[in-house]
Amino acid sequence: MSRKTRSYSLIFGQPIKVADDYFLPPLQRGTSPYISLDSYYNENEPNAYLIDKHNVQFKITKVEKSNNKLEITIDNLSEGTKGYLTSHKNDNLAIILKVGYDEEIKLAFQGTMTECVISKTSSTNKTRIIATDGGLNTSKAYTSRVYPAGTKLKRVVDELILDLGCPRGYVSDLPQTAVLDTQFTIFGETNRNLQRLLDAYEYTGTINNGAYDVLPINSRRVESAAFITPDTGLLGNVQALDTKSKPTETSEKDTSSKKRIRFTCQMDGTLNPQSSVYVQDKVMDVDGAFKIEKSVCTCSSYETGSWTTTVDAVELDATVVV
């Protein structure tokens, strides 16, 4: 492989401000039925801060059914940028991070800032930020609804996604014949109740880059499948994971006997849970399609350190959802 130059783009956008009752029933959101993070940043606007030259260290963790999380430390930000971040550290500031190589950088994380701490050594000031994907929605959204037995599952899922305040991402076509077996009463956290409902009908829900995706458990998305081999970025050999134990707390119900693997490759922020990846490692006798359960992008130092993605995935005899 030819040597590639690592690249990144980090944008701090605007604070997300909504009415105190935005997430509370009954919904009264007017012309803003959901929070679209795309509306809160624009690198060409004067109130957006673009960082792409500083030394950074970061870790992006993505796990099915959990909020994606970004932990990033930036060296020697300007006083103006530090002031902007400090003044909005409690305002759900929009953040987007793209990573890759040369001129080809792709979206790796989109979310809101939950923590900002600035420290200083003799020669370096460091700004440490924690951000979550959909954290505002999952922590604030509440639902109060009652559905009688016989209500179509599609209606319930659609209305709970609306309550959650997320744009619809990829939402699998729910069968018209799928209906509630019993009365379903919801009073409490929207995200927890939506997950409980989807689990019962063997679907998986995940917030990815601000939008809500829904897929059947035994399925995988294929349209953006990556092909990982020693020639395309695989680092070292694939590891076999113990199939008798869950690799993550969100492992699916019916995959315990399937082959599970872990691999590390060159940085790829598009390797998201529920997506497909084709992995080939002849040394370890691995050659096939897998569904991603967890991915972790790691940069120990932009200038000199690691620049990798580690993936836990499961082999499935799965329906391919296009």
C-alpha angles and dihedrals in degrees: 000000000000116000113263130200115235117235138183141177122203119186127189108200134177130314115262108237121181133163117278091248096044093111097035127095133286092047114232103171102136111193094354106070093161142013112256110192089202087073093059103060139045119165090212094058120094092232093058121084119214118200118185108133105050124100108259139179119201147163125200115194121193123180130167113265092008131097113263110245133208123197112183137167121197124196124225103352116184119264090248094055093045090050092051093050093046093049091053101036091118097039103081094251113205114245131185127184125191122186138181142098135305109333094336108091123157136196111277103162139011122177147101133289117254101170138023125181125174122200135171137211126187093281108012137052115205129202113200117196133183119196135175133208108234092352093134091053098045094046098044108031117100130179134205110184140132122207121189122224110277095040111140113256091225092061093050094048093046092051094046091051087052090051089050090059096227126130113249111260119180105338113180117231104265111215115256088226093061108103136161112273093205139012111292115209119188126190114150142033111009097211095050092049093046090052091049091052094047092048090054092055094040098252129129126222123198135170109225121179092341098309129100119240126193124192135163110261095242096052141084136205114241110176094093099031114158123218110222119192135137087268095052101044111296109148116207119332133319115261123220114230124213107266092199094066132050114257090204135017090251100056114148123257100240105038103074093112096044123104111269123195142181123206138170122216140166113295112294116163093186094071095106132170113272091025124115127248129183112215127192124184111154093188091062095035092244117145119145152068122299137184115233116237100170138007132186122192112200132192111175090180128352092215102046113351139085121309105187148128123221118200135194110201140169129218111235138187082217141162109253111231111203 
